[in-house]
Amino acid sequence: MKSTSRIITNRTADPSDADFSEGEIILIDKPTGPTSFQIVSKIRNITGAKKVGHSGTLDPKASGLMILCTGKKTKEMKRFINLNKTYSGIIRLGLSSPSMDSETECTDIPLPKNLDEEKILEIRDSFIGEIEQTPPMYSAIKVGGKKLYNLARKGKTVDREPRKINIERFDVTKIDLPDVHFTITCSKGTYIRVIADDFGKKLNTGGILSELRRIGIGEFRVEDALSINSFSEHFTVQLASD
């Protein structure tokens, strides 16, 4: 096999020259369920590449685009990690949870009686631009050498420094209370679960992220990505024949 600098997508017609040990860039459509680490492990097992990296973590309940690099191409990961991410999803108002999604027990909080589209769009506008966001306890960030989610699962809370993020675009695509459907383009390090939680609080109710799909990373789109099954079908056979 010879080395190639192309990006492997669902439109890659002939995968026969892929060299995963030397280095390839792959667009994968992650399903809901597995962790991002599990996706990396599957790609490693399928390709036999010792080095595999990805462009940014997706929660197990989230689906969508991951850019994975193998071999020497892992040195290029930074340029993908730094790209803005675009997501579609649903904020469910009237609920609150420690994890800011349905992973942990939810508490009902009544919706305001005067809640309407105008108020929802007004709150939406307050997120656009550069804002500060405090990382959630249910995250992989380390404080004092310990991952926050391990502390959170023990019922512990520690102080976290807010971080500056940038919301380039935030569109409300549908309102079907208690659900608010949206698409958002944001800088790296943005927690959409925190957006959902803060959205609810600003409306004097609760908010959790009930659905999330990453549809873009910079110019790359999930429509061009391969499912894990498709990738396995294309490349396990190809590798076995080499």
Disulfide bonds with the S-S distance in Angstrom:
none
